[in-house]
Amino acid sequence: MTELLQGIVLKYQQSNDNDLFLVSYTREKGKVELFAKSAMKISSKLRSHMEIMNATQIMMAKGKNIDRLAGCYSLVLWNNLKKDYDKIISAMSLIECIDKMIEVGEPDIRIYDLLYSWLSFLNDNTLPKENIKKRILIWIVVLKLLKYLGFGPEVFKCTRCHHSIVASEHLFSIHNGGIVCNDCKENNDEVISVSALKVLRYCLDEKKEIKVILKDLVRMKVDNKVWHELEEIAKDFFVFFAGRDLKGIGLMQ
C-alpha cells in the first residue's frame, strides 16, 4: 500500500554504501522517517530530489519496521536561498528545531505552513544588513513553532492572575511562560519594555500571516536596544523549554 505526501526534507543519513534514511516534515502526517533503498546510486532517480530544504511529493510505502520511500519528486527547490550562507543558517535553524523537537507521526499543518513560508520568505527576499535583525527573524519563527507545540510565550494575559493586560511596562517570567503584571511581580521577574512587548504581541498574533509579519519586521524601525532585549528574551525562553541552545544562529556573518 502506497500513499502520496507533500513534504519538506529535513535531513538524510546514509546507510551502507547506497541506502539512506530520509526525514521529512509532511502536510498530511507530520514528521516521517523513510528508508530509501539504493537511493545514493548514481543511476537512482531519487537522488537529486532528496536535497535538504527541497519541497517534494513523496510516495510512501508501508513497511514492517520502517516505511519505505517508493518515489520522490521535487516541487520547490528554493535555489536562491541555497546560494546565501546566512539564509542557509536561518533555514537550518528552524529545520533543526522541527527535527529535534517533534516526534514522528504528530501532524500539524500549521508547522508545515510555517516552515514552507519561512523557506519561501528567505528565498524571495533580501535579509536585513544588521545581524541582530537577521537573528530576530529566526527567533520569531522559532517562537511561533514553540507556540504551535504548546510552549509559546503568553503575551496578552498575566501568567499568574490570568487577567488581560494593556501593552505597558510589565515583567517577563521565563518560568511562568510569559508576561507578569505589576500586581503579581516577584523578585526573579525581568522587566520587559513597552516596545519589546508590542513587537512580541504583533509577531505572535495568530490572525497575522507569518510572511506579512516577517516583511514588516524587516521594515520596522526600532531602537537596537529593543532588538537585543527581544533576542535575550527569546533565547532564554527557548533554552528553558527546549533544554538546549540554538547553535547555528551564532554562525551568521
C-alpha positions as CSV (number, residue, x, y, z in Angstrom):
1,M,0.0,0.0,0.0
2,T,1.4,3.4,-1.0
3,E,0.5,6.9,-0.1
4,L,1.3,10.3,-1.7
5,L,2.5,13.0,0.7
6,Q,3.8,16.6,0.3
7,G,6.9,17.1,2.5
8,I,10.0,19.2,3.1
9,V,13.2,17.4,3.5
10,L,14.7,17.9,7.0
11,K,17.7,15.6,6.8
12,Y,19.0,12.3,5.4
13,Q,21.6,9.8,6.6
14,Q,23.5,7.4,4.5
15,S,23.2,3.7,5.4
16,N,25.6,1.2,3.9
17,D,27.0,2.3,0.6
18,N,23.9,3.2,-1.4
19,D,20.9,3.2,1.0
20,L,19.8,6.1,3.2
21,F,17.2,7.2,5.7
22,L,15.2,10.3,4.8
23,V,13.4,12.5,7.4
24,S,10.7,14.9,6.0
25,Y,8.0,17.0,7.6
26,T,4.8,16.5,5.6
27,R,1.4,18.2,5.4
28,E,-0.5,15.0,5.9
29,K,1.4,13.0,8.5
30,G,3.8,15.5,10.2
31,K,7.3,14.1,10.6
32,V,8.1,10.9,8.7
33,E,11.2,8.7,8.6
34,L,11.6,6.7,5.4
35,F,14.1,4.1,4.2
36,A,15.3,4.7,0.6
37,K,16.9,1.6,-0.9
38,S,19.8,2.2,-3.3
39,A,18.9,6.0,-3.3
40,M,22.6,7.0,-3.4
41,K,23.5,5.1,-6.6
42,I,24.4,7.4,-9.4
43,S,21.7,5.8,-11.5
44,S,19.0,6.4,-8.9
45,K,16.1,8.7,-9.9
46,L,15.5,9.6,-6.3
47,R,19.0,11.0,-5.6
48,S,18.6,14.6,-7.0
49,H,15.2,15.1,-5.3
50,M,16.2,14.4,-1.7
51,E,18.3,17.5,-1.0
52,I,17.7,19.1,2.4
53,M,15.2,22.0,2.1
54,N,13.5,20.7,-1.0
55,A,9.7,20.6,-1.0
56,T,8.8,17.3,-2.5
57,Q,6.0,14.9,-3.4
58,I,6.7,11.6,-1.7
59,M,5.4,8.2,-2.4
60,M,5.5,6.3,0.9
61,A,5.1,2.6,1.0
62,K,4.2,1.0,4.3
63,G,6.9,-1.3,5.7
64,K,7.0,-3.8,8.5
65,N,9.6,-2.0,10.7
66,I,10.1,1.3,8.8
67,D,8.2,2.9,6.0
68,R,9.8,2.9,2.6
69,L,10.4,5.7,0.1
70,A,9.0,4.4,-3.2
71,G,9.2,7.7,-5.1
72,C,10.2,11.3,-4.7
73,Y,9.7,14.3,-6.9
74,S,10.9,17.9,-6.3
75,L,8.1,20.6,-6.2
76,V,10.1,23.6,-5.0
77,L,13.9,23.9,-4.8
78,W,14.3,27.4,-3.3
79,N,17.6,27.8,-5.2
80,N,18.1,31.5,-4.2
81,L,18.1,30.5,-0.6
82,K,20.8,27.9,-1.1
83,K,23.2,30.4,-2.6
84,D,23.3,32.6,0.6
85,Y,25.2,31.5,3.7
86,D,23.1,33.5,6.2
87,K,19.9,32.3,4.6
88,I,21.0,28.7,4.9
89,I,21.8,29.2,8.6
90,S,18.4,30.8,9.0
91,A,16.6,28.0,7.3
92,M,18.5,25.2,9.1
93,S,17.8,26.8,12.5
94,L,14.0,26.1,12.1
95,I,14.6,22.8,10.4
96,E,16.8,21.7,13.3
97,C,14.2,22.7,15.8
98,I,11.5,20.8,13.9
99,D,13.6,17.7,13.6
100,K,14.7,17.6,17.2
101,M,11.5,18.7,19.0
102,I,8.8,16.8,17.1
103,E,8.2,13.1,17.2
104,V,7.2,11.0,14.2
105,G,3.5,10.9,13.4
106,E,2.3,14.1,15.1
107,P,0.8,16.1,12.2
108,D,0.2,19.8,12.4
109,I,-0.5,21.7,9.2
110,R,0.5,25.0,10.9
111,I,4.0,23.7,11.4
112,Y,4.3,22.6,7.7
113,D,2.9,26.0,6.6
114,L,5.4,27.8,9.0
115,L,8.4,26.0,7.5
116,Y,7.2,26.4,3.9
117,S,6.5,30.1,4.4
118,W,9.9,30.6,6.1
119,L,11.8,29.0,3.3
120,S,9.8,30.9,0.7
121,F,10.5,34.2,2.5
122,L,14.2,33.5,2.7
123,N,14.3,32.6,-1.0
124,D,12.3,35.6,-2.2
125,N,13.6,38.4,0.0
126,T,16.8,40.2,0.9
127,L,17.8,39.8,4.5
128,P,18.5,42.9,6.6
129,K,22.1,44.1,6.8
130,E,22.2,44.1,10.6
131,N,23.0,40.7,12.1
132,I,20.7,41.4,15.1
133,K,17.7,41.8,12.8
134,K,18.6,38.6,10.9
135,R,18.7,36.8,14.2
136,I,15.4,38.3,15.3
137,L,13.7,36.9,12.2
138,I,14.9,33.4,13.2
139,W,13.8,33.8,16.9
140,I,10.3,34.9,15.8
141,V,9.7,31.8,13.6
142,V,11.2,29.6,16.4
143,L,8.8,31.2,19.0
144,K,5.9,30.6,16.6
145,L,7.0,27.0,16.4
146,L,7.1,26.8,20.2
147,K,3.6,28.3,20.3
148,Y,2.2,25.6,18.0
149,L,3.8,23.0,20.2
150,G,2.1,24.4,23.2
151,F,5.1,26.2,24.8
152,G,4.9,29.6,23.3
153,P,5.1,32.7,25.5
154,E,1.9,34.3,26.8
155,V,2.0,38.0,25.9
156,F,-1.6,39.1,26.3
157,K,-2.5,37.9,29.9
158,C,-0.7,37.8,33.1
159,T,0.7,34.2,33.6
160,R,-0.1,34.4,37.4
161,C,-3.5,36.1,37.8
162,H,-4.6,35.4,34.1
163,H,-6.1,38.9,33.7
164,S,-5.7,40.7,30.4
165,I,-3.2,43.4,30.4
166,V,-2.5,46.5,28.3
167,A,0.8,47.0,26.5
168,S,2.8,49.0,29.0
169,E,5.9,48.2,31.0
170,H,5.4,44.9,32.7
171,L,7.6,42.0,33.7
172,F,8.5,38.7,32.0
173,S,8.9,35.4,33.7
174,I,10.6,32.5,31.8
175,H,9.5,30.0,34.5
176,N,5.9,31.1,34.2
177,G,6.0,31.2,30.4
178,G,5.3,34.9,29.7
179,I,4.1,38.3,30.9
180,V,3.5,39.1,34.5
181,C,1.5,42.2,35.6
182,N,2.9,44.6,38.2
183,D,0.5,43.4,40.8
184,C,1.9,39.8,40.6
185,K,5.6,40.5,40.2
186,E,8.2,38.5,42.1
187,N,11.9,39.1,42.6
188,N,13.2,36.9,39.8
189,D,11.0,38.5,37.1
190,E,12.6,40.6,34.4
191,V,11.3,44.0,33.2
192,I,10.1,44.0,29.6
193,S,9.8,47.3,27.8
194,V,6.6,48.6,26.2
195,S,8.3,48.5,22.7
196,A,9.5,44.9,23.2
197,L,6.1,43.7,24.4
198,K,4.4,45.4,21.4
199,V,6.7,43.8,18.9
200,L,6.2,40.4,20.6
201,R,2.4,40.8,20.6
202,Y,2.4,41.7,16.9
203,C,4.6,38.8,15.9
204,L,2.7,36.2,18.0
205,D,-0.8,37.3,16.9
206,E,-2.4,34.2,15.4
207,K,-4.5,36.3,13.0
208,K,-1.5,37.5,11.1
209,E,0.3,35.5,8.4
210,I,3.9,34.8,9.1
211,K,5.0,36.2,5.7
212,V,3.4,39.5,6.5
213,I,5.0,39.5,10.0
214,L,8.5,38.8,8.6
215,K,8.2,41.5,5.9
216,D,7.0,44.0,8.5
217,L,9.9,43.1,10.8
218,V,12.4,43.8,8.1
219,R,10.9,47.3,7.6
220,M,10.3,48.0,11.2
221,K,12.4,50.8,12.7
222,V,13.1,50.1,16.4
223,D,16.0,51.0,18.6
224,N,18.7,48.4,18.7
225,K,18.2,48.1,22.4
226,V,14.8,46.7,21.8
227,W,16.1,44.1,19.3
228,H,18.7,42.9,21.8
229,E,16.1,42.8,24.5
230,L,13.9,40.7,22.4
231,E,16.7,38.4,21.5
232,E,17.6,37.8,25.1
233,I,14.0,37.0,26.0
234,A,13.6,34.6,23.0
235,K,16.9,32.9,23.7
236,D,16.3,32.4,27.4
237,F,12.8,31.2,26.7
238,F,14.0,28.7,24.1
239,V,16.7,27.3,26.3
240,F,14.3,26.9,29.2
241,F,11.7,25.0,27.2
242,A,13.9,23.2,24.6
243,G,16.7,22.3,27.0
244,R,19.4,23.5,24.6
245,D,20.7,26.5,22.8
246,L,20.1,27.3,19.1
247,K,23.8,26.9,18.0
248,G,23.6,27.8,14.3
249,I,22.4,31.3,14.9
250,G,25.8,32.4,16.2
251,L,27.5,31.4,12.9
252,M,25.9,34.3,10.9
253,Q,28.3,36.5,9.0
